[in-house]
Amino acid sequence: MTGDHRPDPRLTASADIVFAATVRAERICFDRAPPVTVTFSGEPGEESASGSRRAGLPDRVAERRVYREVRVDYVIAARLAGHGPDAEERPG
């Protein structure tokens, strides 16, 4: 596996929102290397992170190259401002 770039496990454990997905392929080929970006928006004070752990696929793929036995574990985690174990009680 290539480096583990997933969010810190402490953020994932305390996040208000967590999305995790695993994608597998016996073989995959990219005609064009796709642009990959992730952005977060929202009120100041939120803590968000995303990242993946890959097997059989480099961080930057090459065009027209066949990759075999691919696995990508991807996680997005976000802790919202004013939420979580350290947040003060706010009137509802």
Helices and strands as residue ranges (DSSP letters): H 9-14, E 17-29, E 47-55, E 66-79
